[in-house]
Amino acid sequence: MTGLAYLGALLVSLGGLALLDRRSRLAFWHDPRRAAWTVGIGVVAFLLWDVAGLLLGIFARGESPHMTGILLAPELPIEEVFFLTLLCYVALLAWRWFDRTASLRAAGARALHDAERGSGTPGTSGAAGGPGSSGPSGSDGGAA
């Protein structure tokens, strides 16, 4: 039963990432087609990298009692596909989260800057004589 431990851990981790994604609507729950393409292209690119490394003798499969022993190709265990999927998915979620956070931070900074400058928007404080202001012009909107 320990032969499924690594694959099981990868699947549980992918499930946890999917729950985070669902809660925050970052990737697959935001734009499923684009997220699938992004993760898929990343996995294929890394698999090609792995195959090149295996052919050049740079990479080799390590033996572990925690792996299934199922090989997709010589020296390429099935767990590698799930690991690369996990790697690409977590990178996509991190990118989307940082991008969203930066956008929200920038929008908040702009709103704060506009409020401090008194942007002249009706109903905001700082717009002397505008509607809702209690400036010296009185309640007639500044007409003399």
N, C-alpha and C positions, 0 to 999 in steps of 0.2 A: 504493500500500500504506500510505502514511502516513495515509490517510483512516480507518483502523481503529485508529490508535495510542491515541487517548483512550479509546475504547470498550474496547479490549484492556486498557489500564491499569486501568480500572474493574473489569473482569471478574477480572483477576488479583488486585486488591485485595479484591474480594468473596470470592474463593477463599481468600485468606490469612485473612480474618476467619472464614470457615467452619472452617478448620483450627484456629484459636485457640478457636473455640466448641466444636468437637468435643473438643479436648484438655481444656478446662476445664469442659465441660458447663454453659455459662452460659445459653444461650437455646434454639436449635433442638434441641440434644441434651439439654436439660433438660425443656422443655415445648414441643414443636413447634407445637401449636395456638395457644398463647398468644403465642409469639414471632412466628408468621406474622400473627396479628391485629395485634400491636403494630407491626411493621414496615409492614404493609399500610395500616393507618390513618394512620401517619405519612407514608407516600409519597403517599397520596391527599390528605391535608391540604396537604402542600407543593405538590402539583400544582395544587390549587385556588388556592393562594396565587400560584403562577406564572401561572396563567391570568388571575387578577384583575390582577396586575401588568402582564401583556401587554396586556390590554384597556384599562387605564388609561394605557398608554404609559410606564410606569415601567421595565419590563424590555424588553430587546431582545436578539435572538440575535447573538452576535459571530461573525464569520467566522473559520474556522481550517482550515488544510489537514489538521489532525489529526482532524477530525470526519468522520463518514460522510456528512453532508448529508441524511440521512433525517429528515424532520419528521413528528411526530405531529399537529401542528396548525401553523398559521402561526407562525413564530418559536419553536416548541417542538421542539428536537431530541430524537431518541430517547435520546441520551446523558444527558439530564436525568433520565429515569426511573432509570437505573442509578446516577447520582450520588446521587439522593435515597434510593435503596435503600441505598447505601453509608453515607450520612449517618445514616439511621435505625438501621441495623444496628450501626454503631460506637457510636452513642449507647446503644443497648440493651445491648450488651456491656459498655460502660464502667459503666453503671448497675448491672448485675448483678454485675460484679466488685467495685465499691466497696461494694455492699450486702453481698455475701458476706464481703468482707474486714472490714467493720465488725462483722458478726455474729460472726465468728471471734474478732476482737479483744475484743469484749464478753464472749464466753464464756470466753476465756482470762483476762480480768481478774477475772471472777466466780470462776473456779476458783482463781486466785492469792489473791484476797481470802478465800475460804473456807478455803484451806489455812493462811493466816496467822492466821486467827481460831481455828483448831482447831474445825471445825464439829461435832465430836462423832460423826462418821461412824465406824462400826466399822472398825478396821484402820488408821485414820489416826493420825499422830503428833499429840500435843496433846490427845488424849482420855485424860485420866488415868484409869487403872484399867480402861480398855476392853480388849477382846480384842486381843491382840498387843502390849499395852503392857508396859513393864518398870517400871511405877510401884511405889510402896511397898506396894500391896495384894497383890503376889505373883501367882501364876499361877491363883488361884481366881476371877478376875474381880471382885475387890473385896469378896467376902463376908467378914464379920467373924466 
